[in-house]
């Protein structure tokens, strides 16, 4: 019977992304049975995998670490009790396998003896015995030659000790639980919008049913789960981690309207300049009162009593404690002026949100095109990080359009991502003229940029397109994209003032 692996595990084993394997299945290069792939097929497709070499996987992991901030992807060993439970499970499997092997060896030895007896049973029986012996030795030798398959099993066992795989019902979404993460933390890192509230064991909103597999409580909680609920398999995702691969039945936000409006007070972690005009404002929420939002959404920030403004969150919901904002420091912008000159680390900022529907269509597997105008890059960055965490988009192409080169304040990050990830391309475009004027829009936006996109992607209807910018730029872009074959339902626009 072939050894079957789910796609997420298979991708980890060969150091690929899930989406790259999905493409190979789509192209017919790799067979799949009910979403599973055979270890033998995987080895045929990747004959040169070095099982001790994690370079490819680590390279992508490192670039993601750098991109999302080390605090998000701090890799550490699982909790020691979880590690002990996983090793005990593995030890049990090993003991059972040994016992089975011993049994088979005894059967093979017995068969050898029996064949020897048949050797003396006349010409016909002797020939049949010789043929049987030869077949048996060939099969045993073939088993010895499958070293690659054995290595795959060893590596798979190692990965199982380090990370447990989780499947959510009914959506079928999947994620891995690594390090000392709870199920909720791991799901958020995997880009999933599981239902939750306090993240701290108080509200019960993250309650979910464990359908199969073993979980373990790693954080205390005050919320009381009744005995009947416990018996039915219910547990808090913010207090438990996965010991083995598990299947859970849990609610997930599908739409922006599924996330409630929240009022949170966060403190200023840092304020840093980015280029000449931009400020990076980093807020951190309390551990037990985080902001639940979808990538691409906005929040209202209030400084003191009288200064407030709405901004897109530039960071990813996979790190719901650390919220980043890109603030344009232009003359006459009171909010930016206050942030630049008066706001200090440790001070409190009121956050109200999330708001807005500039979010990813997660039901679609079409390749993605992002077009960001100027400082509207912030929500697009959040969408890109989220799409990377989900690992479902076949490809992502970002066009970042600015008036002047100095405004490409995040280019190094984007170039590093494009170098590290095969499915992400970045094209910076410098207009050299003011895109907010009608003449500038016509000259550069319509005649230059949009034509360039269509030249590169003639079948626009194959893509989902996300555009963020000012109202006038969005209007111009929308008219042109729809006139060139992009269906209305595949265009999502986010207005940033
Ligand atoms: S999120 Fe509140 S108890 Fe888990």
Boltz pocket constraint, residues with backbone or C-beta under 6 A from the ligand:
constraints:
  - pocket:
      binder: B
      contacts: [[A, 195], [A, 196], [A, 197], [A, 198], [A, 199], [A, 200], [A, 201], [A, 202], [A, 203], [A, 204], [A, 205], [A, 206], [A, 207], [A, 223], [A, 236], [A, 237], [A, 238], [A, 239]]
      max_distance: 6.0
